[in-house]
Amino acid sequence: MPNVISYKGTDFPKNSRLKEAKEALADTSKFALEAVSNVGEAVGPYLPLITAVASLTQQIVKAYESAQYNKKSCAALIERICCYSERN
């Protein structure tokens, strides 16, 4: 047999590269989790403020939409009054 290399057990080169890749992935995952944890700790105290701002924003949007609806309703009523006034 020409140039055949026999590997037994975990001596196969792919296994060592796979092990290195797994270790690198574990290190990267650990770093990412620490970063997310740090961001969570930094943002945590501001969550009540963010929640309040989001709630107020929703209320403002609802009020604006109601005002726009009322504006259209009032315009329609004014138009009807003007048309009625012109007939009489």
mmCIF file as gemmi writes it, N, C-alpha and C atoms, coordinates in Angstrom:
data_model
loop_
_atom_site.group_PDB
_atom_site.id
_atom_site.type_symbol
_atom_site.label_atom_id
_atom_site.label_alt_id
_atom_site.label_comp_id
_atom_site.label_asym_id
_atom_site.label_entity_id
_atom_site.label_seq_id
_atom_site.pdbx_PDB_ins_code
_atom_site.Cartn_x
_atom_site.Cartn_y
_atom_site.Cartn_z
_atom_site.occupancy
_atom_site.B_iso_or_equiv
_atom_site.pdbx_formal_charge
_atom_site.auth_seq_id
_atom_site.auth_asym_id
_atom_site.pdbx_PDB_model_num
ATOM 1 N N . MET Axp A 1 ? 0.835 -1.182 0 1 0 ? 1 A 1
ATOM 2 C CA . MET Axp A 1 ? 0 0 0 1 0 ? 1 A 1
ATOM 3 C C . MET Axp A 1 ? 0.875 1.238 0 1 0 ? 1 A 1
ATOM 4 N N . PRO Axp A 2 ? 0.62 2.135 -0.884 1 0 ? 2 A 1
ATOM 5 C CA . PRO Axp A 2 ? 1.467 3.32 -0.993 1 0 ? 2 A 1
ATOM 6 C C . PRO Axp A 2 ? 1.051 4.41 -0.015 1 0 ? 2 A 1
ATOM 7 N N . ASN Axp A 3 ? 1.989 4.863 0.776 1 0 ? 3 A 1
ATOM 8 C CA . ASN Axp A 3 ? 1.843 6.018 1.673 1 0 ? 3 A 1
ATOM 9 C C . ASN Axp A 3 ? 0.52 6.054 2.441 1 0 ? 3 A 1
ATOM 10 N N . VAL Axp A 4 ? 0.147 4.993 3.067 1 0 ? 4 A 1
ATOM 11 C CA . VAL Axp A 4 ? -1.067 4.953 3.868 1 0 ? 4 A 1
ATOM 12 C C . VAL Axp A 4 ? -0.681 5.196 5.313 1 0 ? 4 A 1
ATOM 13 N N . ILE Axp A 5 ? -1.324 6.192 5.927 1 0 ? 5 A 1
ATOM 14 C CA . ILE Axp A 5 ? -1.051 6.512 7.324 1 0 ? 5 A 1
ATOM 15 C C . ILE Axp A 5 ? -2.235 6.033 8.132 1 0 ? 5 A 1
ATOM 16 N N . SER Axp A 6 ? -1.953 5.291 9.149 1 0 ? 6 A 1
ATOM 17 C CA . SER Axp A 6 ? -3.013 4.755 9.985 1 0 ? 6 A 1
ATOM 18 C C . SER Axp A 6 ? -3.064 5.54 11.289 1 0 ? 6 A 1
ATOM 19 N N . TYR Axp A 7 ? -4.267 6.037 11.624 1 0 ? 7 A 1
ATOM 20 C CA . TYR Axp A 7 ? -4.474 6.761 12.874 1 0 ? 7 A 1
ATOM 21 C C . TYR Axp A 7 ? -5.408 5.947 13.746 1 0 ? 7 A 1
ATOM 22 N N . LYS Axp A 8 ? -5.098 5.859 15.01 1 0 ? 8 A 1
ATOM 23 C CA . LYS Axp A 8 ? -5.939 5.117 15.937 1 0 ? 8 A 1
ATOM 24 C C . LYS Axp A 8 ? -6.429 6.053 17.027 1 0 ? 8 A 1
ATOM 25 N N . GLY Axp A 9 ? -7.685 5.851 17.428 1 0 ? 9 A 1
ATOM 26 C CA . GLY Axp A 9 ? -8.226 6.626 18.546 1 0 ? 9 A 1
ATOM 27 C C . GLY Axp A 9 ? -8.392 8.091 18.216 1 0 ? 9 A 1
ATOM 28 N N . THR Axp A 10 ? -7.938 8.937 19.12 1 0 ? 10 A 1
ATOM 29 C CA . THR Axp A 10 ? -8.122 10.387 18.967 1 0 ? 10 A 1
ATOM 30 C C . THR Axp A 10 ? -6.92 11.066 18.342 1 0 ? 10 A 1
ATOM 31 N N . ASP Axp A 11 ? -5.999 10.305 17.781 1 0 ? 11 A 1
ATOM 32 C CA . ASP Axp A 11 ? -4.818 10.894 17.165 1 0 ? 11 A 1
ATOM 33 C C . ASP Axp A 11 ? -5.104 11.455 15.778 1 0 ? 11 A 1
ATOM 34 N N . PHE Axp A 12 ? -6.28 11.25 15.277 1 0 ? 12 A 1
ATOM 35 C CA . PHE Axp A 12 ? -6.624 11.699 13.946 1 0 ? 12 A 1
ATOM 36 C C . PHE Axp A 12 ? -6.587 13.229 13.916 1 0 ? 12 A 1
ATOM 37 N N . PRO Axp A 13 ? -5.932 13.842 12.936 1 0 ? 13 A 1
ATOM 38 C CA . PRO Axp A 13 ? -5.784 15.304 12.921 1 0 ? 13 A 1
ATOM 39 C C . PRO Axp A 13 ? -7.109 16.067 12.958 1 0 ? 13 A 1
ATOM 40 N N . LYS Axp A 14 ? -8.149 15.547 12.326 1 0 ? 14 A 1
ATOM 41 C CA . LYS Axp A 14 ? -9.43 16.252 12.33 1 0 ? 14 A 1
ATOM 42 C C . LYS Axp A 14 ? -9.98 16.368 13.742 1 0 ? 14 A 1
ATOM 43 N N . ASN Axp A 15 ? -9.742 15.365 14.576 1 0 ? 15 A 1
ATOM 44 C CA . ASN Axp A 15 ? -10.236 15.412 15.951 1 0 ? 15 A 1
ATOM 45 C C . ASN Axp A 15 ? -9.591 16.548 16.726 1 0 ? 15 A 1
ATOM 46 N N . SER Axp A 16 ? -8.298 16.785 16.509 1 0 ? 16 A 1
ATOM 47 C CA . SER Axp A 16 ? -7.636 17.869 17.231 1 0 ? 16 A 1
ATOM 48 C C . SER Axp A 16 ? -8.157 19.228 16.753 1 0 ? 16 A 1
ATOM 49 N N . ARG Axp A 17 ? -8.402 19.355 15.448 1 0 ? 17 A 1
ATOM 50 C CA . ARG Axp A 17 ? -8.958 20.609 14.933 1 0 ? 17 A 1
ATOM 51 C C . ARG Axp A 17 ? -10.387 20.807 15.43 1 0 ? 17 A 1
ATOM 52 N N . LEU Axp A 18 ? -11.125 19.71 15.503 1 0 ? 18 A 1
ATOM 53 C CA . LEU Axp A 18 ? -12.487 19.789 16.009 1 0 ? 18 A 1
ATOM 54 C C . LEU Axp A 18 ? -12.484 20.205 17.47 1 0 ? 18 A 1
ATOM 55 N N . LYS Axp A 19 ? -11.541 19.653 18.23 1 0 ? 19 A 1
ATOM 56 C CA . LYS Axp A 19 ? -11.43 20.009 19.644 1 0 ? 19 A 1
ATOM 57 C C . LYS Axp A 19 ? -11.082 21.491 19.793 1 0 ? 19 A 1
ATOM 58 N N . GLU Axp A 20 ? -10.155 21.972 18.967 1 0 ? 20 A 1
ATOM 59 C CA . GLU Axp A 20 ? -9.778 23.387 19.008 1 0 ? 20 A 1
ATOM 60 C C . GLU Axp A 20 ? -10.966 24.281 18.644 1 0 ? 20 A 1
ATOM 61 N N . ALA Axp A 21 ? -11.731 23.856 17.639 1 0 ? 21 A 1
ATOM 62 C CA . ALA Axp A 21 ? -12.896 24.633 17.227 1 0 ? 21 A 1
ATOM 63 C C . ALA Axp A 21 ? -13.939 24.675 18.34 1 0 ? 21 A 1
ATOM 64 N N . LYS Axp A 22 ? -14.149 23.542 19.01 1 0 ? 22 A 1
ATOM 65 C CA . LYS Axp A 22 ? -15.106 23.497 20.116 1 0 ? 22 A 1
ATOM 66 C C . LYS Axp A 22 ? -14.666 24.413 21.251 1 0 ? 22 A 1
ATOM 67 N N . GLU Axp A 23 ? -13.374 24.405 21.562 1 0 ? 23 A 1
ATOM 68 C CA . GLU Axp A 23 ? -12.852 25.266 22.624 1 0 ? 23 A 1
ATOM 69 C C . GLU Axp A 23 ? -13.012 26.741 22.25 1 0 ? 23 A 1
ATOM 70 N N . ALA Axp A 24 ? -12.72 27.056 20.987 1 0 ? 24 A 1
ATOM 71 C CA . ALA Axp A 24 ? -12.866 28.44 20.532 1 0 ? 24 A 1
ATOM 72 C C . ALA Axp A 24 ? -14.327 28.875 20.599 1 0 ? 24 A 1
ATOM 73 N N . LEU Axp A 25 ? -15.225 27.977 20.208 1 0 ? 25 A 1
ATOM 74 C CA . LEU Axp A 25 ? -16.649 28.282 20.263 1 0 ? 25 A 1
ATOM 75 C C . LEU Axp A 25 ? -17.107 28.471 21.701 1 0 ? 25 A 1
ATOM 76 N N . ALA Axp A 26 ? -16.605 27.645 22.596 1 0 ? 26 A 1
ATOM 77 C CA . ALA Axp A 26 ? -16.964 27.771 24.011 1 0 ? 26 A 1
ATOM 78 C C . ALA Axp A 26 ? -16.472 29.104 24.568 1 0 ? 26 A 1
ATOM 79 N N . ASP Axp A 27 ? -15.242 29.49 24.219 1 0 ? 27 A 1
ATOM 80 C CA . ASP Axp A 27 ? -14.706 30.774 24.677 1 0 ? 27 A 1
ATOM 81 C C . ASP Axp A 27 ? -15.527 31.942 24.126 1 0 ? 27 A 1
ATOM 82 N N . THR Axp A 28 ? -15.868 31.857 22.84 1 0 ? 28 A 1
ATOM 83 C CA . THR Axp A 28 ? -16.659 32.91 22.216 1 0 ? 28 A 1
ATOM 84 C C . THR Axp A 28 ? -18.039 33.002 22.852 1 0 ? 28 A 1
ATOM 85 N N . SER Axp A 29 ? -18.647 31.853 23.102 1 0 ? 29 A 1
ATOM 86 C CA . SER Axp A 29 ? -19.972 31.832 23.734 1 0 ? 29 A 1
ATOM 87 C C . SER Axp A 29 ? -19.917 32.434 25.127 1 0 ? 29 A 1
ATOM 88 N N . LYS Axp A 30 ? -18.873 32.096 25.871 1 0 ? 30 A 1
ATOM 89 C CA . LYS Axp A 30 ? -18.724 32.635 27.222 1 0 ? 30 A 1
ATOM 90 C C . LYS Axp A 30 ? -18.579 34.156 27.17 1 0 ? 30 A 1
ATOM 91 N N . PHE Axp A 31 ? -17.771 34.632 26.239 1 0 ? 31 A 1
ATOM 92 C CA . PHE Axp A 31 ? -17.576 36.075 26.08 1 0 ? 31 A 1
ATOM 93 C C . PHE Axp A 31 ? -18.89 36.761 25.716 1 0 ? 31 A 1
ATOM 94 N N . ALA Axp A 32 ? -19.656 36.159 24.791 1 0 ? 32 A 1
ATOM 95 C CA . ALA Axp A 32 ? -20.929 36.748 24.371 1 0 ? 32 A 1
ATOM 96 C C . ALA Axp A 32 ? -21.914 36.796 25.535 1 0 ? 32 A 1
ATOM 97 N N . LEU Axp A 33 ? -21.981 35.737 26.321 1 0 ? 33 A 1
ATOM 98 C CA . LEU Axp A 33 ? -22.887 35.717 27.468 1 0 ? 33 A 1
ATOM 99 C C . LEU Axp A 33 ? -22.497 36.765 28.506 1 0 ? 33 A 1
ATOM 100 N N . GLU Axp A 34 ? -21.205 36.934 28.728 1 0 ? 34 A 1
ATOM 101 C CA . GLU Axp A 34 ? -20.747 37.962 29.663 1 0 ? 34 A 1
ATOM 102 C C . GLU Axp A 34 ? -21.116 39.356 29.151 1 0 ? 34 A 1
ATOM 103 N N . ALA Axp A 35 ? -20.968 39.56 27.841 1 0 ? 35 A 1
ATOM 104 C CA . ALA Axp A 35 ? -21.306 40.863 27.259 1 0 ? 35 A 1
ATOM 105 C C . ALA Axp A 35 ? -22.794 41.151 27.413 1 0 ? 35 A 1
ATOM 106 N N . VAL Axp A 36 ? -23.629 40.147 27.136 1 0 ? 36 A 1
ATOM 107 C CA . VAL Axp A 36 ? -25.076 40.325 27.277 1 0 ? 36 A 1
ATOM 108 C C . VAL Axp A 36 ? -25.428 40.595 28.731 1 0 ? 36 A 1
ATOM 109 N N . SER Axp A 37 ? -24.772 39.891 29.635 1 0 ? 37 A 1
ATOM 110 C CA . SER Axp A 37 ? -25.017 40.099 31.06 1 0 ? 37 A 1
ATOM 111 C C . SER Axp A 37 ? -24.639 41.52 31.468 1 0 ? 37 A 1
ATOM 112 N N . ASN Axp A 38 ? -23.513 41.997 30.976 1 0 ? 38 A 1
ATOM 113 C CA . ASN Axp A 38 ? -23.076 43.358 31.294 1 0 ? 38 A 1
ATOM 114 C C . ASN Axp A 38 ? -24.05 44.397 30.748 1 0 ? 38 A 1
ATOM 115 N N . VAL Axp A 39 ? -24.541 44.168 29.54 1 0 ? 39 A 1
ATOM 116 C CA . VAL Axp A 39 ? -25.515 45.09 28.957 1 0 ? 39 A 1
ATOM 117 C C . VAL Axp A 39 ? -26.789 45.08 29.792 1 0 ? 39 A 1
ATOM 118 N N . GLY Axp A 40 ? -27.21 43.884 30.209 1 0 ? 40 A 1
ATOM 119 C CA . GLY Axp A 40 ? -28.404 43.774 31.048 1 0 ? 40 A 1
ATOM 120 C C . GLY Axp A 40 ? -28.251 44.519 32.355 1 0 ? 40 A 1
ATOM 121 N N . GLU Axp A 41 ? -27.078 44.417 32.96 1 0 ? 41 A 1
ATOM 122 C CA . GLU Axp A 41 ? -26.823 45.128 34.215 1 0 ? 41 A 1
ATOM 123 C C . GLU Axp A 41 ? -26.823 46.641 34.001 1 0 ? 41 A 1
ATOM 124 N N . ALA Axp A 42 ? -26.291 47.076 32.865 1 0 ? 42 A 1
ATOM 125 C CA . ALA Axp A 42 ? -26.217 48.513 32.597 1 0 ? 42 A 1
ATOM 126 C C . ALA Axp A 42 ? -27.594 49.1 32.284 1 0 ? 42 A 1
ATOM 127 N N . VAL Axp A 43 ? -28.424 48.346 31.593 1 0 ? 43 A 1
ATOM 128 C CA . VAL Axp A 43 ? -29.731 48.839 31.171 1 0 ? 43 A 1
ATOM 129 C C . VAL Axp A 43 ? -30.781 48.639 32.256 1 0 ? 43 A 1
ATOM 130 N N . GLY Axp A 44 ? -30.582 47.676 33.122 1 0 ? 44 A 1
ATOM 131 C CA . GLY Axp A 44 ? -31.557 47.315 34.152 1 0 ? 44 A 1
ATOM 132 C C . GLY Axp A 44 ? -32.163 48.477 34.922 1 0 ? 44 A 1
ATOM 133 N N . PRO Axp A 45 ? -31.36 49.394 35.448 1 0 ? 45 A 1
ATOM 134 C CA . PRO Axp A 45 ? -31.936 50.506 36.213 1 0 ? 45 A 1
ATOM 135 C C . PRO Axp A 45 ? -32.834 51.431 35.383 1 0 ? 45 A 1
ATOM 136 N N . TYR Axp A 46 ? -32.657 51.433 34.079 1 0 ? 46 A 1
ATOM 137 C CA . TYR Axp A 46 ? -33.43 52.325 33.223 1 0 ? 46 A 1
ATOM 138 C C . TYR Axp A 46 ? -34.712 51.687 32.691 1 0 ? 46 A 1
ATOM 139 N N . LEU Axp A 47 ? -34.935 50.399 32.953 1 0 ? 47 A 1
ATOM 140 C CA . LEU Axp A 47 ? -36.123 49.726 32.432 1 0 ? 47 A 1
ATOM 141 C C . LEU Axp A 47 ? -37.434 50.374 32.877 1 0 ? 47 A 1
ATOM 142 N N . PRO Axp A 48 ? -37.584 50.779 34.137 1 0 ? 48 A 1
ATOM 143 C CA . PRO Axp A 48 ? -38.836 51.457 34.503 1 0 ? 48 A 1
ATOM 144 C C . PRO Axp A 48 ? -39.059 52.75 33.707 1 0 ? 48 A 1
ATOM 145 N N . LEU Axp A 49 ? -38.001 53.492 33.485 1 0 ? 49 A 1
ATOM 146 C CA . LEU Axp A 49 ? -38.111 54.722 32.699 1 0 ? 49 A 1
ATOM 147 C C . LEU Axp A 49 ? -38.499 54.407 31.26 1 0 ? 49 A 1
ATOM 148 N N . ILE Axp A 50 ? -37.862 53.406 30.684 1 0 ? 50 A 1
ATOM 149 C CA . ILE Axp A 50 ? -38.164 53.01 29.306 1 0 ? 50 A 1
ATOM 150 C C . ILE Axp A 50 ? -39.612 52.547 29.199 1 0 ? 50 A 1
ATOM 151 N N . THR Axp A 51 ? -40.072 51.788 30.186 1 0 ? 51 A 1
ATOM 152 C CA . THR Axp A 51 ? -41.458 51.316 30.193 1 0 ? 51 A 1
ATOM 153 C C . THR Axp A 51 ? -42.428 52.49 30.283 1 0 ? 51 A 1
ATOM 154 N N . ALA Axp A 52 ? -42.125 53.454 31.134 1 0 ? 52 A 1
ATOM 155 C CA . ALA Axp A 52 ? -42.989 54.633 31.278 1 0 ? 52 A 1
ATOM 156 C C . ALA Axp A 52 ? -43.04 55.435 29.98 1 0 ? 52 A 1
ATOM 157 N N . VAL Axp A 53 ? -41.9 55.605 29.335 1 0 ? 53 A 1
ATOM 158 C CA . VAL Axp A 53 ? -41.853 56.351 28.072 1 0 ? 53 A 1
ATOM 159 C C . VAL Axp A 53 ? -42.662 55.623 27.003 1 0 ? 53 A 1
ATOM 160 N N . ALA Axp A 54 ? -42.538 54.307 26.948 1 0 ? 54 A 1
ATOM 161 C CA . ALA Axp A 54 ? -43.299 53.536 25.959 1 0 ? 54 A 1
ATOM 162 C C . ALA Axp A 54 ? -44.797 53.667 26.202 1 0 ? 54 A 1
ATOM 163 N N . SER Axp A 55 ? -45.198 53.607 27.464 1 0 ? 55 A 1
ATOM 164 C CA . SER Axp A 55 ? -46.617 53.743 27.805 1 0 ? 55 A 1
ATOM 165 C C . SER Axp A 55 ? -47.14 55.13 27.436 1 0 ? 55 A 1
ATOM 166 N N . LEU Axp A 56 ? -46.39 56.159 27.78 1 0 ? 56 A 1
ATOM 167 C CA . LEU Axp A 56 ? -46.801 57.527 27.441 1 0 ? 56 A 1
ATOM 168 C C . LEU Axp A 56 ? -46.877 57.73 25.931 1 0 ? 56 A 1
ATOM 169 N N . THR Axp A 57 ? -45.939 57.144 25.214 1 0 ? 57 A 1
ATOM 170 C CA . THR Axp A 57 ? -45.95 57.256 23.756 1 0 ? 57 A 1
ATOM 171 C C . THR Axp A 57 ? -47.213 56.632 23.18 1 0 ? 57 A 1
ATOM 172 N N . GLN Axp A 58 ? -47.602 55.463 23.698 1 0 ? 58 A 1
ATOM 173 C CA . GLN Axp A 58 ? -48.836 54.824 23.235 1 0 ? 58 A 1
ATOM 174 C C . GLN Axp A 58 ? -50.048 55.707 23.519 1 0 ? 58 A 1
ATOM 175 N N . GLN Axp A 59 ? -50.092 56.299 24.693 1 0 ? 59 A 1
ATOM 176 C CA . GLN Axp A 59 ? -51.213 57.17 25.047 1 0 ? 59 A 1
ATOM 177 C C . GLN Axp A 59 ? -51.263 58.404 24.145 1 0 ? 59 A 1
ATOM 178 N N . ILE Axp A 60 ? -50.104 58.961 23.836 1 0 ? 60 A 1
ATOM 179 C CA . ILE Axp A 60 ? -50.045 60.132 22.956 1 0 ? 60 A 1
ATOM 180 C C . ILE Axp A 60 ? -50.536 59.772 21.56 1 0 ? 60 A 1
ATOM 181 N N . VAL Axp A 61 ? -50.124 58.612 21.068 1 0 ? 61 A 1
ATOM 182 C CA . VAL Axp A 61 ? -50.557 58.177 19.735 1 0 ? 61 A 1
ATOM 183 C C . VAL Axp A 61 ? -52.073 57.983 19.71 1 0 ? 61 A 1
ATOM 184 N N . LYS Axp A 62 ? -52.626 57.356 20.751 1 0 ? 62 A 1
ATOM 185 C CA . LYS Axp A 62 ? -54.085 57.167 20.817 1 0 ? 62 A 1
ATOM 186 C C . LYS Axp A 62 ? -54.808 58.511 20.853 1 0 ? 62 A 1
ATOM 187 N N . ALA Axp A 63 ? -54.293 59.451 21.643 1 0 ? 63 A 1
ATOM 188 C CA . ALA Axp A 63 ? -54.91 60.779 21.729 1 0 ? 63 A 1
ATOM 189 C C . ALA Axp A 63 ? -54.849 61.488 20.38 1 0 ? 63 A 1
ATOM 190 N N . TYR Axp A 64 ? -53.733 61.372 19.685 1 0 ? 64 A 1
ATOM 191 C CA . TYR Axp A 64 ? -53.58 61.995 18.369 1 0 ? 64 A 1
ATOM 192 C C . TYR Axp A 64 ? -54.575 61.405 17.375 1 0 ? 64 A 1
ATOM 193 N N . GLU Axp A 65 ? -54.685 60.056 17.388 1 0 ? 65 A 1
ATOM 194 C CA . GLU Axp A 65 ? -55.624 59.407 16.472 1 0 ? 65 A 1
ATOM 195 C C . GLU Axp A 65 ? -57.06 59.831 16.775 1 0 ? 65 A 1
ATOM 196 N N . SER Axp A 66 ? -57.395 59.939 18.054 1 0 ? 66 A 1
ATOM 197 C CA . SER Axp A 66 ? -58.737 60.397 18.441 1 0 ? 66 A 1
ATOM 198 C C . SER Axp A 66 ? -58.967 61.83 17.983 1 0 ? 66 A 1
ATOM 199 N N . ALA Axp A 67 ? -57.963 62.667 18.138 1 0 ? 67 A 1
ATOM 200 C CA . ALA Axp A 67 ? -58.084 64.065 17.716 1 0 ? 67 A 1
ATOM 201 C C . ALA Axp A 67 ? -58.295 64.154 16.208 1 0 ? 67 A 1
ATOM 202 N N . GLN Axp A 68 ? -57.588 63.331 15.451 1 0 ? 68 A 1
ATOM 203 C CA . GLN Axp A 68 ? -57.759 63.342 13.998 1 0 ? 68 A 1
ATOM 204 C C . GLN Axp A 68 ? -59.167 62.896 13.617 1 0 ? 68 A 1
ATOM 205 N N . TYR Axp A 69 ? -59.672 61.868 14.303 1 0 ? 69 A 1
ATOM 206 C CA . TYR Axp A 69 ? -61.036 61.398 14.048 1 0 ? 69 A 1
ATOM 207 C C . TYR Axp A 69 ? -62.042 62.495 14.389 1 0 ? 69 A 1
ATOM 208 N N . ASN Axp A 70 ? -61.852 63.129 15.556 1 0 ? 70 A 1
ATOM 209 C CA . ASN Axp A 70 ? -62.755 64.213 15.975 1 0 ? 70 A 1
ATOM 210 C C . ASN Axp A 70 ? -62.699 65.389 15.003 1 0 ? 70 A 1
ATOM 211 N N . LYS Axp A 71 ? -61.521 65.667 14.485 1 0 ? 71 A 1
ATOM 212 C CA . LYS Axp A 71 ? -61.348 66.758 13.527 1 0 ? 71 A 1
ATOM 213 C C . LYS Axp A 71 ? -62.172 66.48 12.265 1 0 ? 71 A 1
ATOM 214 N N . LYS Axp A 72 ? -62.129 65.239 11.785 1 0 ? 72 A 1
ATOM 215 C CA . LYS Axp A 72 ? -62.901 64.879 10.59 1 0 ? 72 A 1
ATOM 216 C C . LYS Axp A 72 ? -64.398 64.934 10.878 1 0 ? 72 A 1
ATOM 217 N N . SER Axp A 73 ? -64.785 64.465 12.058 1 0 ? 73 A 1
ATOM 218 C CA . SER Axp A 73 ? -66.209 64.49 12.44 1 0 ? 73 A 1
ATOM 219 C C . SER Axp A 73 ? -66.714 65.927 12.522 1 0 ? 73 A 1
ATOM 220 N N . CYS Axp A 74 ? -65.935 66.792 13.137 1 0 ? 74 A 1
ATOM 221 C CA . CYS Axp A 74 ? -66.322 68.208 13.261 1 0 ? 74 A 1
ATOM 222 C C . CYS Axp A 74 ? -66.408 68.868 11.887 1 0 ? 74 A 1
ATOM 223 N N . ALA Axp A 75 ? -65.478 68.549 11.011 1 0 ? 75 A 1
ATOM 224 C CA . ALA Axp A 75 ? -65.506 69.118 9.659 1 0 ? 75 A 1
ATOM 225 C C . ALA Axp A 75 ? -66.773 68.686 8.929 1 0 ? 75 A 1
ATOM 226 N N . ALA Axp A 76 ? -67.159 67.431 9.097 1 0 ? 76 A 1
ATOM 227 C CA . ALA Axp A 76 ? -68.388 66.945 8.457 1 0 ? 76 A 1
ATOM 228 C C . ALA Axp A 76 ? -69.609 67.658 9.029 1 0 ? 76 A 1
ATOM 229 N N . LEU Axp A 77 ? -69.653 67.86 10.34 1 0 ? 77 A 1
ATOM 230 C CA . LEU Axp A 77 ? -70.778 68.566 10.965 1 0 ? 77 A 1
ATOM 231 C C . LEU Axp A 77 ? -70.853 70.015 10.5 1 0 ? 77 A 1
ATOM 232 N N . ILE Axp A 78 ? -69.711 70.679 10.418 1 0 ? 78 A 1
ATOM 233 C CA . ILE Axp A 78 ? -69.675 72.077 9.958 1 0 ? 78 A 1
ATOM 234 C C . ILE Axp A 78 ? -70.175 72.162 8.519 1 0 ? 78 A 1
ATOM 235 N N . GLU Axp A 79 ? -69.775 71.204 7.696 1 0 ? 79 A 1
ATOM 236 C CA . GLU Axp A 79 ? -70.22 71.197 6.303 1 0 ? 79 A 1
ATOM 237 C C . GLU Axp A 79 ? -71.738 71.021 6.225 1 0 ? 79 A 1
ATOM 238 N N . ARG Axp A 80 ? -72.286 70.145 7.044 1 0 ? 80 A 1
ATOM 239 C CA . ARG Axp A 80 ? -73.737 69.938 7.058 1 0 ? 80 A 1
ATOM 240 C C . ARG Axp A 80 ? -74.47 71.211 7.508 1 0 ? 80 A 1
ATOM 241 N N . ILE Axp A 81 ? -73.918 71.867 8.53 1 0 ? 81 A 1
ATOM 242 C CA . ILE Axp A 81 ? -74.539 73.102 9.028 1 0 ? 81 A 1
ATOM 243 C C . ILE Axp A 81 ? -74.507 74.177 7.949 1 0 ? 81 A 1
ATOM 244 N N . CYS Axp A 82 ? -73.388 74.284 7.255 1 0 ? 82 A 1
ATOM 245 C CA . CYS Axp A 82 ? -73.273 75.284 6.189 1 0 ? 82 A 1
ATOM 246 C C . CYS Axp A 82 ? -74.264 74.986 5.068 1 0 ? 82 A 1
ATOM 247 N N . CYS Axp A 83 ? -74.387 73.715 4.697 1 0 ? 83 A 1
ATOM 248 C CA . CYS Axp A 83 ? -75.331 73.339 3.639 1 0 ? 83 A 1
ATOM 249 C C . CYS Axp A 83 ? -76.766 73.625 4.071 1 0 ? 83 A 1
ATOM 250 N N . TYR Axp A 84 ? -77.087 73.347 5.309 1 0 ? 84 A 1
ATOM 251 C CA . TYR Axp A 84 ? -78.434 73.6 5.832 1 0 ? 84 A 1
ATOM 252 C C . TYR Axp A 84 ? -78.717 75.098 5.87 1 0 ? 84 A 1
ATOM 253 N N . SER Axp A 85 ? -77.704 75.878 6.271 1 0 ? 85 A 1
ATOM 254 C CA . SER Axp A 85 ? -77.866 77.334 6.359 1 0 ? 85 A 1
ATOM 255 C C . SER Axp A 85 ? -78.094 77.935 4.983 1 0 ? 85 A 1
ATOM 256 N N . GLU Axp A 86 ? -77.439 77.416 3.968 1 0 ? 86 A 1
ATOM 257 C CA . GLU Axp A 86 ? -77.57 77.944 2.612 1 0 ? 86 A 1
ATOM 258 C C . GLU Axp A 86 ? -78.955 77.667 2.043 1 0 ? 86 A 1
ATOM 259 N N . ARG Axp A 87 ? -79.586 76.57 2.442 1 0 ? 87 A 1
ATOM 260 C CA . ARG Axp A 87 ? -80.918 76.228 1.942 1 0 ? 87 A 1
ATOM 261 C C . ARG Axp A 87 ? -81.983 77.138 2.545 1 0 ? 87 A 1
ATOM 262 N N . ASN Axp A 88 ? -81.789 77.562 3.758 1 0 ? 88 A 1
ATOM 263 C CA . ASN Axp A 88 ? -82.814 78.358 4.452 1 0 ? 88 A 1
ATOM 264 C C . ASN Axp A 88 ? -82.549 79.811 4.37 1 0 ? 88 A 1
